Amino acid sequence: MCDDKPLPPGDNECCESGCDRCVWDIYREEVAEWEAARKAREQQASVNQADSEGADVQVSQSQ
C-alpha cells in the first residue's frame, strides 16, 4: 500500500445524486485502509525497535 494518504474526490467527481457507491464512500474506505496500514507500520516499527534495543542489552550484558 502507498504511504501517501488518499486524495479526496475532485470538485466535479461527485454528482450529488446519492449514488449507492459514491466517490466519497470509496474515499472514506481508502482512508480507513490507509490509516489501518499506517498504524500497523507504526506498531511493527515499535516492535522492531524494542527487539533491537533488547538485543543491544543482551549483547552488552554478555560482554
Sequence and secondary structure as in RCSB ss.txt:
>XXXX:A:sequence
MCDDKPLPPGDNECCESGCDRCVWDIYREEVAEWEAARKAREQQASVNQADSEGADVQVSQSQ
>XXXX:A:secstr
  SS      TTT   S  TT HHHHHHHHHHHHHHHHHHHHHHHHHHHHHHHHHHHHHHHH 
